[in-house]
Amino acid sequence: MALHVACRLALIAFATVSTQGVLEGAAFEAVILSALQIGAGVFFTGLLIGEVTRRLIEDMVQTTVRRILDEQTTRDGHQEMKTATA
């Protein structure tokens, strides 16, 4: 997931900087060099954001699964107690 986020953000940054350079009429080499530098920086930022996001989602899923399992275990325990006392 982190790699997907990083690649998408880097491509968006590269396209944005390239478009801006073309619209301003800047030299081709300068535009490409600048777009590559910005794209690389955004790529590493995207890796960090993607990794943090992945960990947050995994933690949320684990917490939800534990809560559901605990609720079912508690519910099953109450049903067994009702059956045993009847």
N, CA and C atoms as an extended XYZ file, in Angstrom:
258
Properties=species:S:1:pos:R:3:atomname:S:1:resname:S:1:resid:I:1 pbc="F F F"
N         0.829       -1.194        0.000 N   MET     1
C         0.000        0.000        0.000 CA  MET     1
C         0.874        1.260        0.000 C   MET     1
N         1.912        1.224        0.782 N   ALA     2
C         2.782        2.401        0.872 CA  ALA     2
C         3.407        2.723       -0.482 C   ALA     2
N         3.802        1.691       -1.201 N   LEU     3
C         4.426        1.902       -2.506 CA  LEU     3
C         3.427        2.484       -3.502 C   LEU     3
N         2.179        2.030       -3.451 N   HIS     4
C         1.147        2.561       -4.344 CA  HIS     4
C         0.903        4.048       -4.068 C   HIS     4
N         0.805        4.393       -2.806 N   VAL     5
C         0.594        5.801       -2.436 CA  VAL     5
C         1.771        6.638       -2.901 C   VAL     5
N         2.980        6.151       -2.666 N   ALA     6
C         4.185        6.896       -3.045 CA  ALA     6
C         4.253        7.113       -4.560 C   ALA     6
N         3.972        6.070       -5.318 N   CYS     7
C         4.023        6.201       -6.784 CA  CYS     7
C         2.979        7.178       -7.301 C   CYS     7
N         1.783        7.086       -6.782 N   ARG     8
C         0.727        7.995       -7.235 CA  ARG     8
C         1.051        9.446       -6.909 C   ARG     8
N         1.508        9.688       -5.688 N   LEU     9
C         1.850       11.057       -5.313 CA  LEU     9
C         3.023       11.585       -6.130 C   LEU     9
N         4.017       10.734       -6.380 N   ALA    10
C         5.173       11.162       -7.173 CA  ALA    10
C         4.764       11.500       -8.612 C   ALA    10
N         3.882       10.691       -9.188 N   LEU    11
C         3.425       10.976      -10.552 CA  LEU    11
C         2.621       12.269      -10.614 C   LEU    11
N         1.789       12.491       -9.610 N   ILE    12
C         1.009       13.734       -9.564 CA  ILE    12
C         1.946       14.937       -9.444 C   ILE    12
N         2.943       14.820       -8.561 N   ALA    13
C         3.897       15.922       -8.386 CA  ALA    13
C         4.689       16.166       -9.669 C   ALA    13
N         5.143       15.086      -10.302 N   PHE    14
C         5.913       15.215      -11.542 CA  PHE    14
C         5.083       15.900      -12.621 C   PHE    14
N         3.850       15.453      -12.778 N   ALA    15
C         2.973       16.042      -13.795 CA  ALA    15
C         2.678       17.507      -13.499 C   ALA    15
N         2.468       17.820      -12.242 N   THR    16
C         2.156       19.198      -11.857 CA  THR    16
C         3.331       20.132      -12.142 C   THR    16
N         4.512       19.724      -11.721 N   VAL    17
C         5.699       20.558      -11.929 CA  VAL    17
C         6.007       20.676      -13.426 C   VAL    17
N         5.857       19.587      -14.165 N   SER    18
C         6.108       19.627      -15.614 CA  SER    18
C         5.139       20.575      -16.312 C   SER    18
N         3.865       20.468      -15.952 N   THR    19
C         2.853       21.336      -16.558 CA  THR    19
C         3.123       22.796      -16.232 C   THR    19
N         3.465       23.048      -14.985 N   GLN    20
C         3.760       24.422      -14.579 CA  GLN    20
C         4.955       24.969      -15.367 C   GLN    20
N         5.985       24.157      -15.517 N   GLY    21
C         7.163       24.591      -16.264 CA  GLY    21
C         6.853       24.869      -17.723 C   GLY    21
N         6.042       24.019      -18.340 N   VAL    22
C         5.671       24.225      -19.745 CA  VAL    22
C         4.846       25.501      -19.887 C   VAL    22
N         3.903       25.712      -18.993 N   LEU    23
C         3.052       26.905      -19.065 CA  LEU    23
C         3.847       28.192      -18.850 C   LEU    23
N         4.904       28.104      -18.052 N   GLU    24
C         5.743       29.279      -17.813 CA  GLU    24
C         6.771       29.477      -18.917 C   GLU    24
N         6.918       28.484      -19.783 N   GLY    25
C         7.881       28.603      -20.880 CA  GLY    25
C         9.313       28.389      -20.444 C   GLY    25
N         9.537       27.629      -19.388 N   ALA    26
C        10.888       27.375      -18.887 CA  ALA    26
C        11.617       26.399      -19.812 C   ALA    26
N        12.923       26.340      -19.655 N   ALA    27
C        13.751       25.438      -20.457 CA  ALA    27
C        13.410       23.987      -20.130 C   ALA    27
N        13.424       23.135      -21.156 N   PHE    28
C        13.029       21.740      -21.012 CA  PHE    28
C        13.855       21.021      -19.947 C   PHE    28
N        15.184       21.172      -20.022 N   GLU    29
C        16.069       20.485      -19.072 CA  GLU    29
C        15.796       20.919      -17.640 C   GLU    29
N        15.592       22.200      -17.451 N   ALA    30
C        15.327       22.711      -16.105 CA  ALA    30
C        13.999       22.180      -15.572 C   ALA    30
N        13.003       22.105      -16.446 N   VAL    31
C        11.685       21.613      -16.031 CA  VAL    31
C        11.773       20.143      -15.631 C   VAL    31
N        12.425       19.335      -16.461 N   ILE    32
C        12.531       17.901      -16.183 CA  ILE    32
C        13.338       17.659      -14.913 C   ILE    32
N        14.439       18.354      -14.755 N   LEU    33
C        15.266       18.196      -13.555 CA  LEU    33
C        14.479       18.572      -12.300 C   LEU    33
N        13.796       19.682      -12.364 N   SER    34
C        12.992       20.123      -11.224 CA  SER    34
C        11.868       19.134      -10.929 C   SER    34
N        11.196       18.640      -11.974 N   ALA    35
C        10.095       17.688      -11.793 CA  ALA    35
C        10.598       16.380      -11.188 C   ALA    35
N        11.773       15.937      -11.616 N   LEU    36
C        12.346       14.710      -11.055 CA  LEU    36
C        12.713       14.884       -9.581 C   LEU    36
N        13.287       16.021       -9.252 N   GLN    37
C        13.656       16.274       -7.856 CA  GLN    37
C        12.419       16.336       -6.967 C   GLN    37
N        11.421       17.067       -7.404 N   ILE    38
C        10.185       17.178       -6.625 CA  ILE    38
C         9.499       15.815       -6.538 C   ILE    38
N         9.455       15.092       -7.655 N   GLY    39
C         8.841       13.764       -7.669 CA  GLY    39
C         9.521       12.809       -6.704 C   GLY    39
N        10.857       12.843       -6.659 N   ALA    40
C        11.592       11.971       -5.745 CA  ALA    40
C        11.295       12.330       -4.288 C   ALA    40
N        11.263       13.607       -3.989 N   GLY    41
C        10.954       14.027       -2.617 CA  GLY    41
C         9.552       13.626       -2.198 C   GLY    41
N         8.612       13.798       -3.097 N   VAL    42
C         7.229       13.431       -2.792 CA  VAL    42
C         7.096       11.917       -2.696 C   VAL    42
N         7.883       11.169       -3.484 N   PHE    43
C         7.852        9.708       -3.419 CA  PHE    43
C         8.193        9.227       -2.012 C   PHE    43
N         9.260        9.753       -1.442 N   PHE    44
C         9.664        9.314       -0.103 CA  PHE    44
C         8.667        9.772        0.966 C   PHE    44
N         8.099       10.943        0.764 N   THR    45
C         7.033       11.390        1.676 CA  THR    45
C         5.824       10.463        1.553 C   THR    45
N         5.497       10.053        0.332 N   GLY    46
C         4.388        9.125        0.104 CA  GLY    46
C         4.638        7.768        0.731 C   GLY    46
N         5.884        7.302        0.694 N   LEU    47
C         6.211        6.035        1.365 CA  LEU    47
C         5.922        6.126        2.857 C   LEU    47
N         6.321        7.234        3.454 N   LEU    48
C         6.082        7.425        4.879 CA  LEU    48
C         4.588        7.487        5.182 C   LEU    48
N         3.860        8.277        4.416 N   ILE    49
C         2.410        8.404        4.633 CA  ILE    49
C         1.715        7.063        4.405 C   ILE    49
N         2.100        6.345        3.363 N   GLY    50
C         1.493        5.044        3.078 CA  GLY    50
C         1.746        4.027        4.167 C   GLY    50
N         2.944        4.023        4.717 N   GLU    51
C         3.272        3.076        5.788 CA  GLU    51
C         2.491        3.387        7.065 C   GLU    51
N         2.396        4.656        7.404 N   VAL    52
C         1.618        5.057        8.579 CA  VAL    52
C         0.148        4.682        8.387 C   VAL    52
N        -0.365        4.913        7.191 N   THR    53
C        -1.754        4.574        6.884 CA  THR    53
C        -1.981        3.070        7.006 C   THR    53
N        -1.062        2.274        6.477 N   ARG    54
C        -1.182        0.819        6.550 CA  ARG    54
C        -1.232        0.351        8.002 C   ARG    54
N        -0.357        0.893        8.814 N   ARG    55
C        -0.334        0.491       10.227 CA  ARG    55
C        -1.610        0.890       10.948 C   ARG    55
N        -2.122        2.076       10.654 N   LEU    56
C        -3.373        2.517       11.274 CA  LEU    56
C        -4.539        1.620       10.879 C   LEU    56
N        -4.621        1.274        9.601 N   ILE    57
C        -5.709        0.418        9.132 CA  ILE    57
C        -5.596       -0.972        9.749 C   ILE    57
N        -4.390       -1.532        9.791 N   GLU    58
C        -4.214       -2.846       10.410 CA  GLU    58
C        -4.628       -2.828       11.876 C   GLU    58
N        -4.262       -1.772       12.586 N   ASP    59
C        -4.625       -1.664       13.994 CA  ASP    59
C        -6.139       -1.562       14.165 C   ASP    59
N        -6.797       -0.787       13.303 N   MET    60
C        -8.246       -0.646       13.385 CA  MET    60
C        -8.946       -1.976       13.105 C   MET    60
N        -8.456       -2.717       12.113 N   VAL    61
C        -9.058       -4.007       11.776 CA  VAL    61
C        -8.859       -4.997       12.917 C   VAL    61
N        -7.675       -5.059       13.478 N   GLN    62
C        -7.414       -5.971       14.593 CA  GLN    62
C        -8.299       -5.642       15.786 C   GLN    62
N        -8.453       -4.368       16.085 N   THR    63
C        -9.301       -3.960       17.200 CA  THR    63
C       -10.754       -4.349       16.954 C   THR    63
N       -11.238       -4.148       15.748 N   THR    64
C       -12.620       -4.493       15.411 CA  THR    64
C       -12.840       -5.994       15.480 C   THR    64
N       -11.901       -6.771       14.949 N   VAL    65
C       -12.038       -8.231       14.988 CA  VAL    65
C       -12.027       -8.726       16.430 C   VAL    65
N       -11.130       -8.204       17.253 N   ARG    66
C       -11.091       -8.609       18.672 CA  ARG    66
C       -12.401       -8.282       19.380 C   ARG    66
N       -12.944       -7.097       19.099 N   ARG    67
C       -14.205       -6.693       19.736 CA  ARG    67
C       -15.334       -7.623       19.322 C   ARG    67
N       -15.405       -7.950       18.043 N   ILE    68
C       -16.468       -8.838       17.557 CA  ILE    68
C       -16.311      -10.230       18.158 C   ILE    68
N       -15.081      -10.735       18.200 N   LEU    69
C       -14.854      -12.057       18.791 CA  LEU    69
C       -15.187      -12.073       20.286 C   LEU    69
N       -14.831      -11.012       20.983 N   ASP    70
C       -15.158      -10.920       22.409 CA  ASP    70
C       -16.664      -10.886       22.620 C   ASP    70
N       -17.387      -10.149       21.779 N   GLU    71
C       -18.843      -10.083       21.896 CA  GLU    71
C       -19.467      -11.454       21.645 C   GLU    71
N       -18.973      -12.169       20.645 N   GLN    72
C       -19.517      -13.487       20.346 CA  GLN    72
C       -19.186      -14.478       21.458 C   GLN    72
N       -17.987      -14.403       22.007 N   THR    73
C       -17.605      -15.291       23.098 CA  THR    73
C       -18.478      -15.027       24.315 C   THR    73
N       -18.707      -13.755       24.610 N   THR    74
C       -19.555      -13.388       25.745 CA  THR    74
C       -20.981      -13.861       25.509 C   THR    74
N       -21.491      -13.665       24.316 N   ARG    75
C       -22.854      -14.073       23.974 CA  ARG    75
C       -22.987      -15.594       24.061 C   ARG    75
N       -21.995      -16.333       23.542 N   ASP    76
C       -22.024      -17.792       23.605 CA  ASP    76
C       -21.939      -18.280       25.043 C   ASP    76
N       -21.168      -17.585       25.859 N   GLY    77
C       -21.051      -17.944       27.278 CA  GLY    77
C       -22.369      -17.783       28.004 C   GLY    77
N       -23.113      -16.714       27.707 N   HIS    78
C       -24.416      -16.494       28.329 CA  HIS    78
C       -25.417      -17.547       27.897 C   HIS    78
N       -25.362      -17.979       26.622 N   GLN    79
C       -26.280      -18.998       26.138 CA  GLN    79
C       -26.000      -20.335       26.798 C   GLN    79
N       -24.723      -20.665       26.994 N   GLU    80
C       -24.358      -21.913       27.659 CA  GLU    80
C       -24.822      -21.908       29.106 C   GLU    80
N       -24.715      -20.755       29.778 N   MET    81
C       -25.142      -20.659       31.173 CA  MET    81
C       -26.644      -20.834       31.271 C   MET    81
N       -27.422      -20.266       30.343 N   LYS    82
C       -28.882      -20.405       30.355 CA  LYS    82
C       -29.269      -21.864       30.146 C   LYS    82
N       -28.571      -22.552       29.236 N   THR    83
C       -28.865      -23.950       28.949 CA  THR    83
C       -28.519      -24.821       30.152 C   THR    83
N       -27.434      -24.537       30.817 N   ALA    84
C       -26.988      -25.346       31.966 CA  ALA    84
C       -27.935      -25.157       33.164 C   ALA    84
N       -28.451      -23.959       33.352 N   THR    85
C       -29.337      -23.710       34.512 CA  THR    85
C       -30.758      -24.170       34.251 C   THR    85
N       -31.142      -24.363       32.995 N   ALA    86
C       -32.537      -24.760       32.689 CA  ALA    86
C       -32.805      -26.198       32.879 C   ALA    86
